Amino acid sequence: MGAHVGAARSHSTGRRTSLMLRAFTALFGHMGIEADVRDFSQAERARLADAIALYKRFRPLLHGGRTLRLDLADPGAIAFAVVGEADTLVSFAQLETPVTALPETLRIPGREAGADYRITLLTAPRQRPGRPVPVLVAGDPITASGALIDGMGIAPPILQPGGIAVLHLERIG
């Protein structure tokens, strides 16, 4: 699937989107760049380089895995997963103002019920010092069984409109 990182302001719709949303959406396609990176700040170029490195790391999974659309009740959110034998990448994007205070959990079917999975938020935001956040949101991995992931799901981070989170699930046992 073609997916490019474009300019912050879309030439066709006029909408502005964050580099995070553009880059981590393109991650799940063939990830082209369709923007003049000379216009990017140093921080944006570094963030784009991080996204490209993730794409290269997970390219076999992204191009060879099975894509699952995850059902969400919130019409302003979208989630899907790319599932491989041992790894899964999950994308959760909040496109509009959420309809509830907390996002619903992401249930990812097909994980081996008796296996354990290390779950890491690959898009962990840089937090302000002194502000407590859940372990997963801070970027530290957590462990959950396949049965828990399928049955109860994973609580994604709370995102503002235009925010995106990418999670990596790696089977560890």
Rosetta silent file (secondary structure, phi, psi, omega in degrees, C-alpha in Angstrom):
SEQUENCE: MGAHVGAARSHSTGRRTSLMLRAFTALFGHMGIEADVRDFSQAERARLADAIALYKRFRPLLHGGRTLRLDLADPGAIAFAVVGEADTLVSFAQLETPVTALPETLRIPGREAGADYRITLLTAPRQRPGRPVPVLVAGDPITASGALIDGMGIAPPILQPGGIAVLHLERIG
SCORE:     score description
SCORE:     0.000 S_00000001
   1 L     0.000  132.892  176.279    0.000    0.000    0.000 S_00000001
   2 L   -72.274  131.073  177.538    1.327    3.406   -0.874 S_00000001
   3 L  -152.885  118.504 -175.356    1.749    5.632    2.150 S_00000001
   4 E  -119.981  149.195  170.569    3.852    8.779    2.135 S_00000001
   5 E   -84.585  110.735 -178.942    4.961   11.326    4.689 S_00000001
   6 L   -98.299 -170.157  177.555    3.692   14.532    3.166 S_00000001
   7 L   -70.278  159.662 -179.352    3.934   18.172    4.121 S_00000001
   8 L   -58.547  -37.463  177.674    2.363   19.362    7.380 S_00000001
   9 E  -104.811  120.104 -179.160   -0.363   21.120    5.380 S_00000001
  10 L   -66.660  131.028  178.715   -2.079   18.891    2.852 S_00000001
  11 L   -70.845  -22.423 -177.360   -2.111   20.386   -0.632 S_00000001
  12 L   -95.817  -32.711 -177.786   -5.454   18.708   -1.405 S_00000001
  13 L  -109.189  -19.184 -176.951   -7.466   19.206    1.816 S_00000001
  14 L    81.086   -4.973 -179.610   -5.697   22.129    3.475 S_00000001
  15 L   -73.822  149.582  175.216   -5.625   20.219    6.782 S_00000001
  16 E  -106.566  135.541  176.952   -2.572   20.316    9.001 S_00000001
  17 L  -134.095  153.629 -179.160   -1.355   17.155   10.702 S_00000001
  18 L   -70.366  156.330  175.314    1.540   16.425   13.003 S_00000001
  19 H   -61.150  -37.785  178.322    4.681   14.741   11.774 S_00000001
  20 H   -55.503  -51.312 -177.978    3.956   11.930   14.236 S_00000001
  21 H   -63.327  -43.586 -179.178    0.604   11.167   12.612 S_00000001
  22 H   -65.178  -47.354 -175.744    2.002   11.433    9.089 S_00000001
  23 H   -70.494  -43.371 -175.681    5.131    9.347    9.735 S_00000001
  24 H   -82.415  -11.044  167.437    3.579    6.611   11.846 S_00000001
  25 H   -79.494  -44.507  178.811    0.654    6.244    9.455 S_00000001
  26 H   -63.586  -27.096  178.631    3.066    5.907    6.529 S_00000001
  27 L   -51.680  -34.431 -174.705    5.006    3.315    8.573 S_00000001
  28 L   -87.932    3.869  173.083    2.257    0.789    7.824 S_00000001
  29 L  -113.779 -143.292  177.353    2.534    1.229    4.050 S_00000001
  30 L   -91.557    1.386  173.115    5.679    1.350    1.941 S_00000001
  31 L    50.924   72.315  171.521    6.668    4.608    3.684 S_00000001
  32 E   -91.893  169.690  176.559    7.708    7.054    1.063 S_00000001
  33 E  -117.359  122.529 -177.613    8.614   10.687    1.698 S_00000001
  34 L  -125.919   38.857 -179.363    6.611   13.241   -0.269 S_00000001
  35 L  -137.413  157.520  177.146    7.698   16.371    1.538 S_00000001
  36 L   -84.753  100.888 -175.456   10.617   18.748    1.267 S_00000001
  37 H   -67.586  -12.465  175.101   12.654   17.703    4.302 S_00000001
  38 H   -66.505  -22.867  178.715   14.715   20.889    3.965 S_00000001
  39 H   -84.186   -7.982 -178.631   11.669   22.656    5.430 S_00000001
  40 L   -79.198  147.365  172.849   11.699   20.380    8.509 S_00000001
  41 L   -72.643  168.552  177.607   13.235   21.528   11.777 S_00000001
  42 H   -59.816  -41.636  179.429   16.156   19.549   13.190 S_00000001
  43 H   -63.508  -40.191  178.640   13.796   17.915   15.697 S_00000001
  44 H   -66.068  -40.068  177.642   11.379   16.933   12.904 S_00000001
  45 H   -64.243  -38.065  178.241   14.203   15.424   10.856 S_00000001
  46 H   -65.878  -41.426  179.419   15.332   13.428   13.902 S_00000001
  47 H   -66.348  -39.483  177.171   11.756   12.200   14.489 S_00000001
  48 H   -64.669  -41.283  177.746   11.431   11.258   10.815 S_00000001
  49 H   -61.367  -38.887  176.646   14.750    9.387   11.004 S_00000001
  50 H   -62.420  -43.280  179.932   13.399    7.463   14.030 S_00000001
  51 H   -64.980  -41.039  178.714   10.258    6.520   12.077 S_00000001
  52 H   -64.690  -40.435  177.530   12.321    5.393    9.071 S_00000001
  53 H   -62.055  -40.109  176.501   14.522    3.264   11.351 S_00000001
  54 H   -64.174  -41.789  178.341   11.379    1.612   12.784 S_00000001
  55 H   -58.700  -47.418  179.916   10.107    0.982    9.283 S_00000001
  56 H   -62.562  -40.502  179.848   13.374   -0.707    8.312 S_00000001
  57 H   -62.397  -41.425 -173.755   13.370   -2.760   11.527 S_00000001
  58 H  -104.387   10.888 -177.118    9.813   -4.027   11.006 S_00000001
  59 H   -53.221  -45.331  179.046    9.686   -4.140    7.186 S_00000001
  60 H   -59.069  -40.878  177.789    9.394   -7.977    7.011 S_00000001
  61 H   -67.609  -47.017 -177.006    6.431   -7.907    9.412 S_00000001
  62 H   -61.774  -34.396 -178.010    4.779   -4.890    7.765 S_00000001
  63 H   -95.640  -15.356 -177.366    4.983   -6.446    4.297 S_00000001
  64 H  -117.791   -8.203 -178.129    4.423  -10.080    5.283 S_00000001
  65 L   -82.032  173.587  178.887    2.048   -9.942    8.244 S_00000001
  66 E   -98.022  127.990 -178.902   -1.720  -10.207    8.329 S_00000001
  67 E   -90.396  129.899  178.149   -3.563   -6.900    8.773 S_00000001
  68 E  -120.858  129.131  172.764   -6.500   -6.820   11.205 S_00000001
  69 E   -85.137  126.547 -179.179   -8.857   -3.873   11.611 S_00000001
  70 E   -94.492  128.409 -177.971   -9.682   -3.512   15.320 S_00000001
  71 L   -75.840  130.093  176.490  -13.257   -2.539   16.103 S_00000001
  72 L  -128.866  143.282  178.120  -13.678    0.574   18.230 S_00000001
  73 L   -76.005  -27.877 -178.340  -16.892    2.197   19.432 S_00000001
  74 L   -74.710  114.877 -179.313  -15.379    5.706   19.183 S_00000001
  75 L   -68.912  -13.004  179.900  -16.015    6.976   15.624 S_00000001
  76 L   -94.603    7.501 -179.638  -13.134    9.436   16.019 S_00000001
  77 E  -126.543  153.755  177.912  -10.537    6.706   16.604 S_00000001
  78 E  -140.999  142.179  178.991   -9.076    4.020   14.382 S_00000001
  79 E  -146.169  144.613  174.015   -6.941    1.000   15.223 S_00000001
  80 E  -153.225  165.888 -179.042   -5.461   -1.907   13.354 S_00000001
  81 E  -133.441  149.816  170.220   -2.737   -4.498   13.815 S_00000001
  82 E  -114.841  116.357 -170.557   -0.221   -6.242   11.599 S_00000001
  83 E  -108.056  129.341  173.747    0.231   -9.738   12.980 S_00000001
  84 L  -117.935 -169.844 -179.373    3.186  -12.028   12.373 S_00000001
  85 L   -65.894  -47.386 -176.438    4.286  -15.295   13.960 S_00000001
  86 L  -115.650  -16.409 -176.010    6.135  -13.756   16.910 S_00000001
  87 E  -123.343  151.320  173.802    5.579  -10.014   16.499 S_00000001
  88 E  -140.324  136.070  171.023    2.593   -7.725   16.189 S_00000001
  89 E  -111.192  135.359 -178.825    2.506   -3.990   15.499 S_00000001
  90 E  -122.925  133.242  175.323   -0.594   -2.072   16.552 S_00000001
  91 E  -112.478  130.131  175.572   -1.578    1.418   15.431 S_00000001
  92 E  -129.937  118.072 -179.554   -4.087    3.453   17.448 S_00000001
  93 E  -122.838  135.417  175.880   -4.937    6.956   16.211 S_00000001
  94 E  -103.565  101.356 -173.591   -7.319    9.467   17.770 S_00000001
  95 L   -86.420  -27.677 -179.998   -8.454   11.546   14.797 S_00000001
  96 L  -131.539  173.885  177.593  -11.193   13.566   16.498 S_00000001
  97 L   -56.704  128.732 -178.319  -12.110   14.538   20.051 S_00000001
  98 L   -63.663  149.904  179.355  -12.739   11.288   21.954 S_00000001
  99 L   -85.764  -13.063  178.394  -16.316   10.468   22.953 S_00000001
 100 L  -129.434  163.640 -178.831  -15.202    9.050   26.328 S_00000001
 101 L   -67.958  -35.733 -179.832  -12.657   10.112   28.947 S_00000001
 102 L  -120.376  140.310  176.180  -10.579    6.953   28.437 S_00000001
 103 L   -70.556  150.802  177.470  -10.018    5.076   25.186 S_00000001
 104 L   -71.873  158.976 -179.191  -11.312    1.546   25.085 S_00000001
 105 L   -70.066  153.850  179.602   -8.843   -1.297   25.308 S_00000001
 106 E   -97.740  109.182  179.142   -7.359   -2.744   22.138 S_00000001
 107 L   -93.798  121.892 -176.661   -8.242   -6.423   21.849 S_00000001
 108 L  -113.797  101.286 -177.597   -5.928   -8.212   19.450 S_00000001
 109 L   -71.160  157.803  173.705   -7.267  -11.649   18.525 S_00000001
 110 L    92.071   -1.382  175.403   -5.089  -14.541   17.482 S_00000001
 111 L   -75.526  144.687 -179.044   -2.325  -14.190   20.025 S_00000001
 112 L   -64.487  118.191 -171.530   -1.298  -17.538   21.503 S_00000001
 113 L   -56.436  -41.179 -176.694   -3.319  -17.771   24.748 S_00000001
 114 L   -87.141   -3.087 -178.624   -0.595  -19.472   26.815 S_00000001
 115 L   -90.438  155.440  173.675    2.278  -17.343   25.552 S_00000001
 116 E  -101.829  147.952 -179.199    3.581  -14.161   27.135 S_00000001
 117 E  -128.126  134.958  172.298    4.123  -10.995   25.135 S_00000001
 118 E   -88.492  125.582 -177.420    6.365   -8.023   25.832 S_00000001
 119 E  -112.763  124.411 -178.396    4.415   -4.880   24.928 S_00000001
 120 E  -128.319  132.843  174.156    6.322   -1.688   24.172 S_00000001
 121 E   -83.335  109.470 -176.518    4.942    1.691   23.158 S_00000001
 122 L   -76.666  -16.584 -178.619    7.208    2.681   20.261 S_00000001
 123 L  -111.146   36.645 -178.273    5.857    6.232   20.157 S_00000001
 124 L   -58.957  126.095 -179.317    6.338    7.052   23.832 S_00000001
 125 L   -72.995  156.613  174.514    6.107   10.826   24.219 S_00000001
 126 L   -79.092  114.468 -174.800    8.808   12.778   25.966 S_00000001
 127 L   -86.280  152.579  174.372    7.207   13.456   29.346 S_00000001
 128 L   -73.971  139.256  179.526    7.674   16.524   31.481 S_00000001
 129 L   -58.031  141.687  176.927    9.762   15.789   34.607 S_00000001
 130 L    85.155   -4.296  179.980    7.721   15.148   37.718 S_00000001
 131 L   -97.401  113.884 -178.395    4.584   14.147   35.859 S_00000001
 132 L   -71.915  138.235  177.685    3.601   10.576   36.737 S_00000001
 133 L  -138.422  156.008  175.795    2.549    8.374   33.833 S_00000001
 134 L   -59.914  152.222 -176.314    1.767    4.663   33.502 S_00000001
 135 H   -52.860  -49.473 -178.072    4.782    2.445   32.864 S_00000001
 136 H   -61.082  -42.005 -178.652    3.760    1.588   29.277 S_00000001
 137 H   -67.353  -29.470  177.975    3.128    5.228   28.386 S_00000001
 138 H   -73.972  -10.894  179.006    6.561    6.174   29.747 S_00000001
 139 L   104.270   -1.671  177.549    8.085    3.779   27.228 S_00000001
 140 L   -84.566  137.039 -178.419    8.871    0.911   29.584 S_00000001
 141 L   -71.029  154.086  171.726    7.673   -2.499   28.360 S_00000001
 142 E  -123.295  165.533  179.430    5.013   -4.518   30.151 S_00000001
 143 E  -120.803  137.863  177.760    4.260   -8.228   29.881 S_00000001
 144 E  -146.931  153.700  178.369    0.836   -9.792   29.279 S_00000001
 145 E   -80.438  157.813  175.933   -0.456  -13.199   28.236 S_00000001
 146 H   -59.852  -36.057  178.859   -2.038  -13.808   24.867 S_00000001
 147 H   -63.613  -40.724  179.640   -5.272  -14.677   26.674 S_00000001
 148 H   -67.802  -41.860 -179.116   -5.306  -11.289   28.428 S_00000001
 149 H   -63.345  -40.015  179.981   -4.510   -9.411   25.192 S_00000001
 150 H   -75.624  -41.023 -174.240   -7.339  -11.194   23.362 S_00000001
 151 H   -82.529  -54.312 -177.169   -9.842  -11.119   26.235 S_00000001
 152 L   -95.844  -33.973  179.737   -9.315   -7.845   28.108 S_00000001
 153 L    91.894  177.702  179.538   -7.104   -5.979   25.681 S_00000001
 154 E  -110.025  131.397  177.144   -4.356   -3.412   26.078 S_00000001
 155 L   -78.268  115.405  178.217   -5.143    0.068   27.376 S_00000001
 156 L   -77.641  165.398  176.450   -3.696    2.540   24.860 S_00000001
 157 L   -67.785  156.124  174.555   -2.435    5.942   25.960 S_00000001
 158 L   -75.625  124.919 -176.928   -4.854    8.843   26.123 S_00000001
 159 L  -118.785  149.147  171.521   -4.335   10.851   22.947 S_00000001
 160 L   -83.980  163.320  176.868   -5.452   14.263   21.815 S_00000001
 161 L   -53.515  134.163 -177.508   -7.051   14.635   18.385 S_00000001
 162 L    88.373    3.646 -179.957   -4.413   13.993   15.750 S_00000001
 163 E   -91.525  155.487  179.805   -2.387   11.759   18.067 S_00000001
 164 E  -142.550  144.669  176.017   -1.094    8.295   17.247 S_00000001
 165 E  -128.998  136.736  176.340    0.377    5.436   19.245 S_00000001
 166 E  -121.965  125.377 -179.714    2.243    2.441   17.859 S_00000001
 167 E  -112.102  143.578  175.189    2.684   -0.630   20.046 S_00000001
 168 E  -114.252  125.762  175.236    4.974   -3.601   19.507 S_00000001
 169 E  -109.670  122.759 -178.966    3.978   -6.989   20.889 S_00000001
 170 E  -123.024  122.328  178.754    6.783   -9.543   20.931 S_00000001
 171 E   -67.134  127.547 -177.803    6.163  -13.152   21.959 S_00000001
 172 L  -120.418   -1.787  179.294    8.660  -14.009   24.707 S_00000001
 173 L  -178.920    0.000    0.000    7.424  -17.358   25.958 S_00000001
